[in-house]
Amino acid sequence: MTGATRVRDLLALAAFAAIATWLLVGAFYGSLPPVPVFAGASLYPVAAIEVALAFVIRARIADHRIGSGPRQLHPITAARAVALAKASALVGAASAGVWTGLLLFLLPKRSTVDAAAGDTTGAVVGLVAGTLLVAAALWLEHCCKTPDEPPDEPAL
């Protein structure tokens, strides 16, 4: 099994996406369509679902309700939640990077280019959505960890 998702890896992905987007938007901004206000909003429901799932999983692990019975957390379900969390963290980081790159291009041009001023709101909505998805994914991954076993008592 792989270890926990590293924040530095997510930051590196976001930085790469931001730089690539900034370069591409700089070259093609004039031929791009306007950015709708809710262009990046599709990540908000995913983040909300992951937060809810994290609380359910956390409660079941805390109550030691892990197994294949009813109202228990099946270990395969926990593994799938970890996989979902890892994938979502990557998607969120890449998305946040793309929106950051777009904002880095748009913000200096807001006062001179009307389209840049109109596109800024949609880019901010997307940036917040990507950031929230990363946070929700990291929380879900954290909640899937098994609690540490207490040390065995020495025999007397």
N, C-alpha and C positions, 0 to 999 in steps of 0.2 A: 504494500500500500504506500502511496506517496504521502509526504508530510503535509503539514498545513500550508495553505496558500500564503506565499510571502508577499507582503505589501510592496517591497522593493520591485518585485517582478511586475506587479500591477502598475506601479508608477513608471517603470521603464516602458511598458506597453502603451500607457497613456501618453508618455512623452513622444514615443515614436509616431503614434497616430496623430498627435498634435502637429508635429513638424511636417509630416507627410501631407496632412490636410492643408496646413498653412501654405505650403509650396504649391499644391494643386489648385487651391482656391485662388491664389495669387495669379496663376496662369490662366484660369478659366472662369473667373468670377463673372465676367460680362456675358457669358453664354449660359450661366446656371439659372434655373427658375427661382422665384422668390422662396424663402424659407417660411413655411407656415408656422404659426405660433405653436401649435401642438405637434410639430414634426417628431420630436423626441419623446413625447408623452406616453408612448406605448410601453415604456419601461416602468412607469409608476405602478401599474397593476401587478406586474411581475414582482417588483420589490415588495409590495404589500402582501402578496401570497407567500413569499419567502419568509417574511417576518412572522406571519401567522403560523406557518409550518414550523418555524424555529421554536415558537412558544409551545406548540403541541409536543414536539419532540423533546424539548427540554423538560417539560412536566412529566412525560412518561419515563424518561431516563432517571429523573430525580426520584420518582416513586418506584423505581426498579420494576417497571412494567415493560420488560423487554422479553419477547418470545413470539410464538406463533399463535397464541390464543386470542380470543376476542378482547378488544380494548387494550391490546398490547402492541408495542412497537416491534414489528418484525425486523430482524437485523438487516435483511435485504432492503427494506424501506429506508433504513438509516443510511445504508451505503448509497442508495440512489439519491437521497437528499444531499449527501456530501458531493456526489458527482454533479448534481444540479447546482449546488453552491459554487463549486470550482468553475464550472462553465459560465455561470452568471457573473462571477467576479471578473472573468476575462472579457465577457461581452460589455459589462458596465465600464470597465477600465478603457477598453477600446472606444466605446461610445463617448465617454467623457473626454477622451483625448481628441476625438474628431471635433466635438463641439468646442473644445478649448482652442484648437487650431483655427476653427472658423471665427471664433471671437477675437483671437489675436489678429486676424486679418481685418475684421469688421470694426473693431473699436477705434482704431486711428482714423478710419474713413467716415465715421458717423456724421461728422459735421460738414463734410463736403459731398457725400454720395447719399442721396435719399434712399436708395435700395439698401445700403448698409445699415442705416438707421432702422428700417423696417425689419431687416433680418435678425437684428440683435436679440429681440425678445424671444424668438423661436430658438436661437442658439443657447440662450440662458436656460430656457425650459429644458432643453435637451441635456445640457451640462448638469443641471441639478438632478435630472432623472438618472443619468449614468452614475453619478456619485452616490445617489441613494441606493441604486441597485448593487453597487460594490459593497456598501455598508451592510445592506440586508443579506447579501451572499456571505460575507465574512461572519456575520452574526449566526446565520444558519449553520455554517460549517463549525463554528464554535459550539453551538448547542448540540451538535451530533457527537461530540467527544464523550467517551465513557468516563464516568467518575473514577478517580484513583481508588484503588483497593486499599483498605486500611491494612497496616502491617499486622502480620500474625502475632498473637500474644505468645510470648515464650512460655514453655511448659515449666511448671514449678516442681 
